[in-house]
Amino acid sequence: MTVQLKNRISALLALLLLAFAATAHAAEWQKVDIPANEDLSGVSFLNRDTGIVVTQYGRYLLTEDGSKRWRSFSEKPPVALEDIDFFNENVAAICGRGGRLYITTTGLDGWQNVSLPDTTPWLLDVEMLDDTTGLVIGITRNPENIFEGLTLRTTDGGKTWNPLTQLGYGLADIEVADDGTVMVLSFGKLSESKDKGFSWTSHLTFDGEPCRTFALHGRHGIMGGLKGLCAYTEDRGQTWNIVRQSLDYVLIASEMVSDKVGYIGGTKGVLLRTDDGGASWTKETLPEAFDIFEMQLVDGRLFIVGSDGKMYYKDIE
């Protein structure tokens, strides 16, 4: 072997090592220091710089500089907040227990309290579909059936919220498909709307099993719930294939990164990754174990939040 060829091989190996090191570094989970010790139940980033997390102690925290600094806001009396959703830099919504609901259409300092008069319901997920239209789902906490579903819709930018037809029990998650179809998850059922919540069709998933989370990427999707319930779809939720995990797992949050790569997490530090669209799963280890309550992908960065103020992110792309 000539000296010139050896030098070329050495240079190529060095480039490969640098590429590997860069990839390995990008794949590491990075901790976000956030001034909150309470459970973080929801997260929504508009981009990598601007985001909000909400807490189980009735606080929401805002960053506008990539999580370096946070501003904290509290409502009294404190009621657990469950979800936050950004539509754009002006429009966002927050929901929580006790019928708690906040909306802004004028930016991050223009929040209005539009909470329900009835403080019994738990509002668990909110989604703004455009500047004026939004949905919020939850459970009524009706003593006769505390898991009775509740769906509310606004068409005036959050000023008023009107109840919709019963979509099921245990409403837990809203997902918006690539074509704008809105999908709502309940126990054993998916409901779909192609007109931003005005009309709905429903079909069964599993035999009434309490699913908690699902995520879509194109026609591929994943779903999780209690007792290790885990499933995947290749036809945008029309049919599901169960690949149940450990019965100890309570799977609460999920996100699809591509049609093959997805994450699902839950209590006791469970974080699973799939590289084949949900057909098989492997454990992924975070630097510290905590209950994972929510995750969100934005601009190739996956954010995860959970118990005791824990928040991490990983750059996926």
Sequence and secondary structure as in RCSB ss.txt:
>XXXX:A:sequence
MTVQLKNRISALLALLLLAFAATAHAAEWQKVDIPANEDLSGVSFLNRDTGIVVTQYGRYLLTEDGSKRWRSFSE
KPPVALEDIDFFNENVAAICGRGGRLYITTTGLDGWQNVSLPDTTPWLLDVEMLDDTTGLVIGITRNPENIFEGL
TLRTTDGGKTWNPLTQLGYGLADIEVADDGTVMVLSFGKLSESKDKGFSWTSHLTFDGEPCRTFALHGRHGIMGG
LKGLCAYTEDRGQTWNIVRQSLDYVLIASEMVSDKVGYIGGTKGVLLRTDDGGASWTKETLPEAFDIFEMQLVDG
RLFIVGSDGKMYYKDIE
>XXXX:A:secstr
  HHHHHHHHHHHHHHHHHHHHHHHHTS EE   S  S EEEEEESSSS EEEEETTSEEEEESSTTSS EEEE 
SS   EEEEEESSSS EEEEESTT EEEESS TT  EE   S    EEEEEEE SSS EEEEEE  BTTBTTBEE
EEEESSTTS  EE     BS  EEEE TTS EEEEETTEEEEESSTTSS EEEE SSS  EEEEEEETTEEEEEE
GGG EEEESSTTSS EE    TT  EEEEEESSSS EEEEEGGG EEEESSTTSS EE   SS   EEEEEEETT
EEEEEEGGG EEEEE  
